[in-house]
Amino acid sequence: MIFAGHRQYYSLYPRQLQELSGQTHPVIVNCSNVVELDAFIDAGFVYKGIGRGDKNCHEVK
């Protein structure tokens, strides 16, 4: 999933989105820092944010 700076992304629910993806660790690329990275990491996402570094606790395969 790739997120850009659209206001609709601000109201996403990480757990619900993770369930809809059907993946244990879906990948999210946050291009405009529009989502809260800790909430998405806690929901199991592999988080890649431009300019925010890597805070993932699980192995990226």
ZADO-1210 file (C-alpha; in nm, 4 decimals, padded with zeros to 6 digits):
<atoms>
<atom x="00.0000" y="00.0000" z="00.0000" code="MET" pos="1"/>
<atom x="00.1295" y="00.3421" z="-00.0877" code="ILE" pos="2"/>
<atom x="-00.0153" y="00.6481" z="00.0831" code="PHE" pos="3"/>
<atom x="00.0172" y="01.0032" z="-00.0442" code="ALA" pos="4"/>
<atom x="-00.1012" y="01.3320" z="00.1053" code="GLY" pos="5"/>
<atom x="-00.4766" y="01.2885" z="00.0663" code="HIS" pos="6"/>
<atom x="-00.6974" y="01.3703" z="00.3653" code="ARG" pos="7"/>
<atom x="-00.8856" y="01.0395" z="00.3336" code="GLN" pos="8"/>
<atom x="-00.5768" y="00.8551" z="00.4584" code="TYR" pos="9"/>
<atom x="-00.5873" y="01.0358" z="00.7932" code="TYR" pos="10"/>
<atom x="-00.8922" y="00.8366" z="00.9046" code="SER" pos="11"/>
<atom x="-00.7735" y="00.4834" z="00.8241" code="LEU" pos="12"/>
<atom x="-00.7964" y="00.2155" z="01.0920" code="TYR" pos="13"/>
<atom x="-00.4740" y="00.0102" z="01.0877" code="PRO" pos="14"/>
<atom x="-00.6193" y="-00.3176" z="01.2235" code="ARG" pos="15"/>
<atom x="-00.9133" y="-00.3074" z="00.9847" code="GLN" pos="16"/>
<atom x="-00.6859" y="-00.2330" z="00.6897" code="LEU" pos="17"/>
<atom x="-00.4511" y="-00.5164" z="00.7897" code="GLN" pos="18"/>
<atom x="-00.7427" y="-00.7615" z="00.8032" code="GLU" pos="19"/>
<atom x="-00.8701" y="-00.6461" z="00.4640" code="LEU" pos="20"/>
<atom x="-00.5255" y="-00.6984" z="00.3116" code="SER" pos="21"/>
<atom x="-00.5264" y="-01.0679" z="00.4032" code="GLY" pos="22"/>
<atom x="-00.1564" y="-01.0459" z="00.4903" code="GLN" pos="23"/>
<atom x="00.0170" y="-01.0988" z="00.8237" code="THR" pos="24"/>
<atom x="00.2634" y="-00.8168" z="00.7592" code="HIS" pos="25"/>
<atom x="00.1407" y="-00.5978" z="00.4730" code="PRO" pos="26"/>
<atom x="00.3802" y="-00.3288" z="00.3571" code="VAL" pos="27"/>
<atom x="00.2891" y="00.0362" z="00.3782" code="ILE" pos="28"/>
<atom x="00.4855" y="00.3150" z="00.2108" code="VAL" pos="29"/>
<atom x="00.3908" y="00.6464" z="00.3658" code="ASN" pos="30"/>
<atom x="00.5050" y="00.9092" z="00.1169" code="CYS" pos="31"/>
<atom x="00.3716" y="01.2151" z="00.2974" code="SER" pos="32"/>
<atom x="00.3707" y="01.1115" z="00.6645" code="ASN" pos="33"/>
<atom x="-00.0093" y="01.1079" z="00.6694" code="VAL" pos="34"/>
<atom x="-00.0547" y="00.8041" z="00.8948" code="VAL" pos="35"/>
<atom x="00.0641" y="00.7336" z="01.2473" code="GLU" pos="36"/>
<atom x="00.3535" y="00.4941" z="01.2038" code="LEU" pos="37"/>
<atom x="00.3356" y="00.3345" z="01.5506" code="ASP" pos="38"/>
<atom x="-00.0311" y="00.2435" z="01.5054" code="ALA" pos="39"/>
<atom x="00.0420" y="00.0722" z="01.1747" code="PHE" pos="40"/>
<atom x="00.3492" y="-00.1098" z="01.3078" code="ILE" pos="41"/>
<atom x="00.1448" y="-00.2264" z="01.6093" code="ASP" pos="42"/>
<atom x="-00.1131" y="-00.3641" z="01.3636" code="ALA" pos="43"/>
<atom x="00.1589" y="-00.5755" z="01.1977" code="GLY" pos="44"/>
<atom x="00.2490" y="-00.3574" z="00.9019" code="PHE" pos="45"/>
<atom x="00.5981" y="-00.3314" z="00.7614" code="VAL" pos="46"/>
<atom x="00.6300" y="00.0453" z="00.7603" code="TYR" pos="47"/>
<atom x="00.8442" y="00.2456" z="00.5215" code="LYS" pos="48"/>
<atom x="00.8211" y="00.6198" z="00.5575" code="GLY" pos="49"/>
<atom x="01.0196" y="00.8715" z="00.3622" code="ILE" pos="50"/>
<atom x="01.2467" y="01.0606" z="00.6009" code="GLY" pos="51"/>
<atom x="01.1312" y="00.8732" z="00.9126" code="ARG" pos="52"/>
<atom x="01.3709" y="00.5802" z="00.9203" code="GLY" pos="53"/>
<atom x="01.2867" y="00.2199" z="01.0035" code="ASP" pos="54"/>
<atom x="01.1082" y="00.1432" z="01.3312" code="LYS" pos="55"/>
<atom x="00.9889" y="-00.2068" z="01.2374" code="ASN" pos="56"/>
<atom x="01.0301" y="-00.4706" z="01.5064" code="CYS" pos="57"/>
<atom x="00.9579" y="-00.7681" z="01.2834" code="HIS" pos="58"/>
<atom x="01.1769" y="-00.9103" z="01.0119" code="GLU" pos="59"/>
<atom x="01.1219" y="-00.7732" z="00.6637" code="VAL" pos="60"/>
<atom x="01.1254" y="-01.0560" z="00.4081" code="LYS" pos="61"/>
</atoms>
